[in-house]
Every structure is written in C-alpha cells, then in structure tokens.
Amino acid sequence: MTLHDWIDELCDALEVDAEVDEGLILDLARDAAHSVERPAAPITTFLVGYAAGLRGGSVADVEELAGRAQALAEKWGGEDVSPDDFNEDDLVGTE
C-alpha cells in the first residue's frame, strides 16, 4: 500500500471527495516542523485544511493558504514575526 492508496482510502472513510497534493502538504509539514517546532507540523496542516474548507476547499485555496503558512514558518524560523504580518482574515479568508 502506498501513501496515495492511504489517502484514497482515508477520503473514502471520511466520505470526502478531495484532491490532495501530498507533496505540498508534506513540504508544509516539513517547513513548520523545522522552522517552528515538530508539533507545529500536524497542527499547521490541519489549520490550512480547515481554513481552505471555510473558503470552499478548492485546490487553489489549499495552495494559496499553504503558501501563506510556509511563508510564515520561514519568517518564524529566521526573523521576528509581528502580529501585523498575518491577520486572521489572511489565514481564514472571507466567508
């Protein structure tokens, strides 16, 4: 069984029809784990998925929000981050 098979089976079990770019999600998890701390990886990927779902859950939503989270993680690891850098609307989108 491969990771792609697992994703297909999990989507079936959760009764969701979703396209998953596992490379993007794994890269996001890696960046959060290395730039923030290890436990940030699953929490970050969950929150990006949740925020994307609030926006409608398109592939483009996931890609955009993952990019924002990756940028924040990179800043977190190398620079001071101001609350003004990313506000709540940036991360959850508009409803």
C-alpha angles and dihedrals in degrees: 000000000000132000089256090054090050091051091050092049093046092050089051092049092048091044094234130134104213139153109223124197096203092185091058093047093047091049090050091050091048093050092048092047094049100038100037111016136293097267089056090072101074093034092051094049091047093050093047089051092047093049091047090051090053089055094049101277101255122159088247090055091053092047094049095047093043088054091052091049092048091050091050092049091051091050090045092056097046111022143028111273120217122207085235091064092074124013129195093261090056092056102041101029126213123309 
